Each structure stands twice: as C-alpha cells, then as structure tokens.
Amino acid sequence: MTQSTPKAGNSAVELGQEATVPIPGAARGGPVSHAIFRLARLHRMLAGQLLRRIGLHPGQELVMMHLWELGSQRQADLVRLMDSDAATMTRTIRRLEQAGFVRRRPSPTDKRASLIEPTAASQALRREVERAWSQLEESSTAGFSDDERTAALHTLEHLEQNLARAAAEAAGAETG
C-alpha cells in the first residue's frame, strides 16, 4: 500500500499521484533528489529480482555486457568503464569466475596484468540478461508513449550530466 507524499513544492500529490514512501520534512528542499533515490531503489530491487532468476546480482550483468561487447578486458579497464572501484570489481569478477561466466588469462602485452574474458557458458546467459533488461525497461516505462520515453531518457541524461559535473567539481575542491 502506498502513502501520499506530504506537500512540498511540485510533489507527487499535487500532480495527482502517490509516492511509494512519504517525503520526510528534512527532504522537502530536494523533492527531485528524493524521487531519484526512490526510483533508483525500486529499479535496483526489480533488477535484482529479475537477475536472481538467472544467477546474477545487480551490477554483474553490466560487467558481462561490457565483456560481450568489447571482448577481453583488463580489470583496471573494467573499473574505469563501470566507474567502479578496484575492490568492488575484484569481488564481482571473482563471483563471475566462480559461476563459470568469466575466466582470467595472462595479458600477452603486460606480464603484471591478466585479462578477463567471457566464457562460452556466458553466451547463454547473454540472452537471459537481454530478456531481463527488456522486461526491466518495459516495467519502467509501462504506459509511456514513444515521445514520453524519449523525453524521459533526455531528462535522465541531463540529470546525469549535472551530477557528473557536480561530482567532478566537488572532487576538484577536495584536492585543490
């Protein structure tokens, strides 16, 4: 059961909709940020449910997508591609390796590095990941017209650019 969101600027209640959780008073200065948090939580929860059916955890499928698309990669390159950290990537690769979806092999050009490559077993997984992501997309955009999907994607990209810029500026202020 959902609860109505207390009024705060252009809240969901004023738009005739209900939020899944109420906006706490301390978050009233950031209704968009609160909505992003709720949306991300629900999206990750549904993604987790869909991925568990095929033996993955959220984030692992993204590593596999990069490997399927680009082929073998150094772990450091996966960290950069995913905007991750080394410890998280190490755990993710280890779990994927234990599941038989990736393997490590020595880099032919750098004796200190190993390459992470998708296994033949991961190819069947690819079709399942694609199905899960299609289902996640359909659930996320149910009832949207093509124009609404395009507008939502544009808005999300704009939000991402704003946050990436703010994060870079904050990182620069910390080091400068």
C-alpha positions as YAML, in Angstrom:
chain: A
units: angstrom
residues:
- id: 1
  name: MET
  ca: [0.00, 0.00, 0.00]
- id: 2
  name: THR
  ca: [1.33, 3.42, -0.87]
- id: 3
  name: GLN
  ca: [1.22, 6.52, 1.20]
- id: 4
  name: SER
  ca: [0.58, 10.02, -0.06]
- id: 5
  name: THR
  ca: [3.54, 12.30, -0.15]
- id: 6
  name: PRO
  ca: [3.30, 15.43, 2.02]
- id: 7
  name: LYS
  ca: [3.07, 18.61, 0.00]
- id: 8
  name: ALA
  ca: [6.42, 20.09, -0.89]
- id: 9
  name: GLY
  ca: [6.59, 22.26, -3.98]
- id: 10
  name: ASN
  ca: [5.66, 20.21, -7.05]
- id: 11
  name: SER
  ca: [5.13, 16.96, -5.17]
- id: 12
  name: ALA
  ca: [3.53, 13.80, -6.49]
- id: 13
  name: VAL
  ca: [0.38, 14.59, -4.52]
- id: 14
  name: GLU
  ca: [-0.06, 17.91, -6.30]
- id: 15
  name: LEU
  ca: [0.27, 16.04, -9.59]
- id: 16
  name: GLY
  ca: [-2.50, 13.64, -8.55]
- id: 17
  name: GLN
  ca: [-0.14, 10.71, -8.00]
- id: 18
  name: GLU
  ca: [1.02, 8.80, -4.97]
- id: 19
  name: ALA
  ca: [4.62, 8.18, -3.97]
- id: 20
  name: THR
  ca: [5.66, 4.82, -2.60]
- id: 21
  name: VAL
  ca: [7.14, 6.45, 0.51]
- id: 22
  name: PRO
  ca: [6.46, 9.80, 2.15]
- id: 23
  name: ILE
  ca: [8.94, 12.63, 1.75]
- id: 24
  name: PRO
  ca: [10.44, 13.39, 5.16]
- id: 25
  name: GLY
  ca: [10.34, 17.01, 6.20]
- id: 26
  name: ALA
  ca: [14.12, 17.29, 6.00]
- id: 27
  name: ALA
  ca: [13.99, 16.28, 2.32]
- id: 28
  name: ARG
  ca: [11.38, 18.86, 1.29]
- id: 29
  name: GLY
  ca: [14.16, 21.05, -0.10]
- id: 30
  name: GLY
  ca: [15.06, 18.26, -2.52]
- id: 31
  name: PRO
  ca: [11.92, 16.61, -3.91]
- id: 32
  name: VAL
  ca: [13.63, 15.67, -7.20]
- id: 33
  name: SER
  ca: [16.58, 14.16, -5.33]
- id: 34
  name: HIS
  ca: [14.19, 12.22, -3.09]
- id: 35
  name: ALA
  ca: [12.32, 10.97, -6.16]
- id: 36
  name: ILE
  ca: [15.61, 9.88, -7.78]
- id: 37
  name: PHE
  ca: [16.53, 7.99, -4.61]
- id: 38
  name: ARG
  ca: [13.15, 6.20, -4.53]
- id: 39
  name: LEU
  ca: [13.27, 5.45, -8.24]
- id: 40
  name: ALA
  ca: [16.82, 4.07, -8.06]
- id: 41
  name: ARG
  ca: [15.89, 1.90, -5.07]
- id: 42
  name: LEU
  ca: [12.87, 0.40, -6.83]
- id: 43
  name: HIS
  ca: [14.72, -0.05, -10.12]
- id: 44
  name: ARG
  ca: [17.59, -1.87, -8.39]
- id: 45
  name: MET
  ca: [15.11, -4.01, -6.42]
- id: 46
  name: LEU
  ca: [13.28, -5.13, -9.57]
- id: 47
  name: ALA
  ca: [16.56, -5.64, -11.44]
- id: 48
  name: GLY
  ca: [17.74, -7.80, -8.54]
- id: 49
  name: GLN
  ca: [14.60, -9.92, -8.68]
- id: 50
  name: LEU
  ca: [14.96, -10.45, -12.44]
- id: 51
  name: LEU
  ca: [18.69, -11.15, -12.29]
- id: 52
  name: ARG
  ca: [18.47, -13.57, -9.35]
- id: 53
  name: ARG
  ca: [16.41, -15.84, -11.61]
- id: 54
  name: ILE
  ca: [19.45, -16.23, -13.85]
- id: 55
  name: GLY
  ca: [22.05, -16.41, -11.10]
- id: 56
  name: LEU
  ca: [23.36, -12.84, -11.13]
- id: 57
  name: HIS
  ca: [23.37, -9.87, -8.78]
- id: 58
  name: PRO
  ca: [22.81, -6.26, -9.96]
- id: 59
  name: GLY
  ca: [25.98, -4.89, -11.50]
- id: 60
  name: GLN
  ca: [27.33, -8.25, -12.60]
- id: 61
  name: GLU
  ca: [25.26, -8.11, -15.77]
- id: 62
  name: LEU
  ca: [26.82, -4.74, -16.64]
- id: 63
  name: VAL
  ca: [30.31, -6.22, -16.41]
- id: 64
  name: MET
  ca: [29.18, -9.06, -18.66]
- id: 65
  name: MET
  ca: [27.62, -6.61, -21.14]
- id: 66
  name: HIS
  ca: [30.97, -4.81, -21.49]
- id: 67
  name: LEU
  ca: [32.83, -8.09, -21.94]
- id: 68
  name: TRP
  ca: [30.36, -9.35, -24.54]
- id: 69
  name: GLU
  ca: [30.59, -6.06, -26.39]
- id: 70
  name: LEU
  ca: [34.32, -5.37, -26.14]
- id: 71
  name: GLY
  ca: [35.85, -8.79, -25.58]
- id: 72
  name: SER
  ca: [38.60, -9.46, -23.06]
- id: 73
  name: GLN
  ca: [39.46, -6.53, -20.79]
- id: 74
  name: ARG
  ca: [41.96, -5.77, -18.08]
- id: 75
  name: GLN
  ca: [40.32, -5.44, -14.70]
- id: 76
  name: ALA
  ca: [41.57, -1.84, -14.46]
- id: 77
  name: ASP
  ca: [39.77, -1.06, -17.72]
- id: 78
  name: LEU
  ca: [36.54, -2.55, -16.36]
- id: 79
  name: VAL
  ca: [36.89, -0.37, -13.25]
- id: 80
  name: ARG
  ca: [37.18, 2.69, -15.50]
- id: 81
  name: LEU
  ca: [34.34, 1.65, -17.83]
- id: 82
  name: MET
  ca: [31.98, 1.00, -14.93]
- id: 83
  name: ASP
  ca: [33.12, 3.98, -12.85]
- id: 84
  name: SER
  ca: [33.69, 1.46, -10.09]
- id: 85
  name: ASP
  ca: [36.41, 0.85, -7.55]
- id: 86
  name: ALA
  ca: [39.03, -1.88, -7.60]
- id: 87
  name: ALA
  ca: [37.74, -3.76, -4.54]
- id: 88
  name: THR
  ca: [34.17, -3.96, -5.85]
- id: 89
  name: MET
  ca: [35.36, -5.07, -9.27]
- id: 90
  name: THR
  ca: [37.61, -7.73, -7.73]
- id: 91
  name: ARG
  ca: [34.63, -9.20, -5.83]
- id: 92
  name: THR
  ca: [32.40, -9.03, -8.91]
- id: 93
  name: ILE
  ca: [34.97, -10.74, -11.16]
- id: 94
  name: ARG
  ca: [35.65, -13.41, -8.53]
- id: 95
  name: ARG
  ca: [31.93, -14.23, -8.26]
- id: 96
  name: LEU
  ca: [31.50, -14.31, -12.04]
- id: 97
  name: GLU
  ca: [34.56, -16.54, -12.30]
- id: 98
  name: GLN
  ca: [33.20, -18.93, -9.64]
- id: 99
  name: ALA
  ca: [29.91, -19.09, -11.56]
- id: 100
  name: GLY
  ca: [31.81, -20.01, -14.73]
- id: 101
  name: PHE
  ca: [30.86, -16.87, -16.69]
- id: 102
  name: VAL
  ca: [34.36, -15.36, -16.96]
- id: 103
  name: ARG
  ca: [37.94, -16.56, -16.80]
- id: 104
  name: ARG
  ca: [41.28, -14.85, -16.31]
- id: 105
  name: ARG
  ca: [44.19, -15.29, -18.68]
- id: 106
  name: PRO
  ca: [47.60, -13.64, -18.70]
- id: 107
  name: SER
  ca: [47.88, -10.49, -20.78]
- id: 108
  name: PRO
  ca: [50.16, -11.06, -23.76]
- id: 109
  name: THR
  ca: [51.40, -7.44, -23.56]
- id: 110
  name: ASP
  ca: [51.65, -6.85, -19.79]
- id: 111
  name: LYS
  ca: [53.03, -9.65, -17.64]
- id: 112
  name: ARG
  ca: [51.64, -7.98, -14.48]
- id: 113
  name: ALA
  ca: [48.07, -7.92, -15.77]
- id: 114
  name: SER
  ca: [45.51, -10.53, -16.59]
- id: 115
  name: LEU
  ca: [42.62, -10.26, -19.00]
- id: 116
  name: ILE
  ca: [39.06, -11.02, -18.00]
- id: 117
  name: GLU
  ca: [37.17, -12.77, -20.78]
- id: 118
  name: PRO
  ca: [33.64, -14.12, -21.13]
- id: 119
  name: THR
  ca: [33.35, -17.89, -21.30]
- id: 120
  name: ALA
  ca: [31.30, -19.90, -23.76]
- id: 121
  name: ALA
  ca: [28.89, -20.61, -20.89]
- id: 122
  name: SER
  ca: [28.19, -16.89, -20.62]
- id: 123
  name: GLN
  ca: [26.74, -16.77, -24.13]
- id: 124
  name: ALA
  ca: [23.50, -18.46, -22.97]
- id: 125
  name: LEU
  ca: [23.49, -16.03, -20.08]
- id: 126
  name: ARG
  ca: [23.62, -13.14, -22.55]
- id: 127
  name: ARG
  ca: [20.18, -13.96, -23.95]
- id: 128
  name: GLU
  ca: [18.77, -14.16, -20.41]
- id: 129
  name: VAL
  ca: [20.34, -10.81, -19.45]
- id: 130
  name: GLU
  ca: [18.90, -9.21, -22.58]
- id: 131
  name: ARG
  ca: [15.45, -10.57, -21.69]
- id: 132
  name: ALA
  ca: [15.75, -9.33, -18.10]
- id: 133
  name: TRP
  ca: [16.77, -5.86, -19.27]
- id: 134
  name: SER
  ca: [13.92, -5.75, -21.78]
- id: 135
  name: GLN
  ca: [11.49, -6.71, -19.03]
- id: 136
  name: LEU
  ca: [13.00, -4.08, -16.71]
- id: 137
  name: GLU
  ca: [12.66, -1.45, -19.45]
- id: 138
  name: GLU
  ca: [9.04, -2.41, -20.11]
- id: 139
  name: SER
  ca: [8.19, -2.29, -16.41]
- id: 140
  name: SER
  ca: [9.96, 1.04, -16.00]
- id: 141
  name: THR
  ca: [8.27, 2.73, -18.95]
- id: 142
  name: ALA
  ca: [4.87, 1.00, -18.98]
- id: 143
  name: GLY
  ca: [2.22, 3.32, -20.34]
- id: 144
  name: PHE
  ca: [4.75, 5.73, -21.87]
- id: 145
  name: SER
  ca: [4.39, 6.83, -25.47]
- id: 146
  name: ASP
  ca: [7.49, 6.81, -27.66]
- id: 147
  name: ASP
  ca: [7.75, 10.58, -27.16]
- id: 148
  name: GLU
  ca: [7.49, 10.19, -23.38]
- id: 149
  name: ARG
  ca: [10.22, 7.53, -23.40]
- id: 150
  name: THR
  ca: [12.45, 9.85, -25.42]
- id: 151
  name: ALA
  ca: [11.72, 12.78, -23.10]
- id: 152
  name: ALA
  ca: [12.38, 10.66, -20.00]
- id: 153
  name: LEU
  ca: [15.69, 9.47, -21.43]
- id: 154
  name: HIS
  ca: [16.67, 13.06, -22.27]
- id: 155
  name: THR
  ca: [15.78, 14.21, -18.73]
- id: 156
  name: LEU
  ca: [17.74, 11.36, -17.15]
- id: 157
  name: GLU
  ca: [20.78, 12.10, -19.32]
- id: 158
  name: HIS
  ca: [20.58, 15.77, -18.33]
- id: 159
  name: LEU
  ca: [20.37, 14.82, -14.63]
- id: 160
  name: GLU
  ca: [23.37, 12.50, -15.07]
- id: 161
  name: GLN
  ca: [25.42, 15.26, -16.73]
- id: 162
  name: ASN
  ca: [24.54, 17.69, -13.93]
- id: 163
  name: LEU
  ca: [25.51, 15.20, -11.23]
- id: 164
  name: ALA
  ca: [28.73, 14.15, -13.01]
- id: 165
  name: ARG
  ca: [29.74, 17.81, -13.29]
- id: 166
  name: ALA
  ca: [28.91, 18.47, -9.63]
- id: 167
  name: ALA
  ca: [30.85, 15.37, -8.53]
- id: 168
  name: ALA
  ca: [33.88, 16.43, -10.60]
- id: 169
  name: GLU
  ca: [33.74, 19.92, -9.12]
- id: 170
  name: ALA
  ca: [33.45, 18.52, -5.58]
- id: 171
  name: ALA
  ca: [36.40, 16.18, -6.20]
- id: 172
  name: GLY
  ca: [38.42, 19.10, -7.54]
- id: 173
  name: ALA
  ca: [37.58, 21.18, -4.46]
- id: 174
  name: GLU
  ca: [38.71, 18.32, -2.18]
- id: 175
  name: THR
  ca: [42.10, 18.01, -3.90]
- id: 176
  name: GLY
  ca: [42.62, 21.67, -4.61]
...
